[in-house]
Structure formats: structure tokens, C-alpha cells
Amino acid sequence: MPLLLDEVEREEVTEAWDELWDRLCLHGETVSAASFAALPRLTALAPARAQALELANAIVRGTLRHPDGDALLAGCPNEVDRLRELVDQRLRTRPADYNRLFSDLLALAGQYHWSASFGDFTDDFYAVSCPGCEAEVTIAVGDYGCYAAIRDWDQGDIERRSLRPAPAEELRDPGRWMHAAAVRDGQQRLAEGIRYVFGHAECPACDSVFTIAEAHTNANLPPALETY
Ligand SMILES: [Zn+2]
């Protein structure tokens, strides 16, 4: 591993990067202790090598897939801060792969479940459990509408109720900083999607109104990691 890192530090070698991906983040998701051990060198290389930034971010995104991932990542606080800074700089340039980089930013901020579930808000769906009656509610945010519904295998999304997006000034973190970054970078659709996801939904089964983000977080985080 150190030899491979030596190699990519000297020059851009595609084969060496391929091998580093295989060893440190197989299929873009399988991480090991060695992956986290490589973070300092990858981070140091990241300003000069786009591949290094991409691989380092993929490792951070994989944190929760490793049983000791949290502890291993906690050993690299400076690297995480630096990567977050680099990603934030790249986002300000409004790159073509903005949404993918934005999801890297979310992982670097510890928002793993949002990192994994944000799409581009053209056609995003979230399955949540209503806190009032435990009915499974489908939340849609996209071109087909922004609604809460009951998903019926034959009839599609039925009993649709319009979502109630949070006014920007009422957003709380992490929704607030996510929205601010999207607005700063002119990502109108993303900013709107964030207002919906951090807003309220009405359950079609019991009429109770609940916070989508809270229901989504409960559905996706192990109990020890509830940070919302
Ligand atoms: Zn309900």
C-alpha cells in the first residue's frame, strides 16, 4: 500500500489508482482499517489529484459499513476537516458532478444517511413510517409532484397529500446549512428539495402531521447514531 501511494504521489498512474481503489474501497463501498490509515496521505494529495479526493471521500462515505468505522474515522479529525474544506471549495465552482460532491460533503459532515439518500430531486422517493400510526408512507419530491402517499402495488401512489416545505428562514441544522450551501452555489432544485425534505408531511392514513427528516432519520440510523 505505501508503495502504491508513493507511486501516485510521484505521477498520475491510472493502474495504480485502480489498484488503490480495489484495496481501499472495493466497488466504491468496502472499506477496512487500511482505508482509514491511508486517509492522511490521500488527503495531503487531494488538492493536486482529483482521484485522491474522490477516493478519500468514498472511504469516508463507507464509514458506517465498517463495524469500527466511526472509531477509525475519529482518529483523523484533521483530514476530515481538510477534505470538507476542499469539497466545499470545489462546490463553489459549480462543477458538473455537483450532486455527487454534495453527497460527499454530507458524509464528511457526518450526515451519512442523507449522503446515501439524496438524489437530484427530479424523482426522489423516501419510505418512512408515520410516527402517529406507523403506516408506511411514501414521500415524493420531484417533477411528478411533492406529496405524501400510500403506495399501492396496483394503483401507484394513492391518497396523495401535498407536502409542506419548510420556509428557508425556519430551517434548522443540518437542513439549514445544506440549504445555505445549495443557494450559495445556485443549485435551485437542490435547495427546494431540501426545504421539502426538512418540512412536514400529512399522513394519508391518520391525518397526523409529522417532520419528514425526523421520520427518515429514525428509519435509517442505528439507535446510537441518532443525531438529528
Ligand atoms: Zn399515520
Residues whose N, C-alpha, C, O or C-beta is under 5 A from the ligand:
A	BS01	ZN	C130 G132 C133 E134 A135 C203 A205 C206
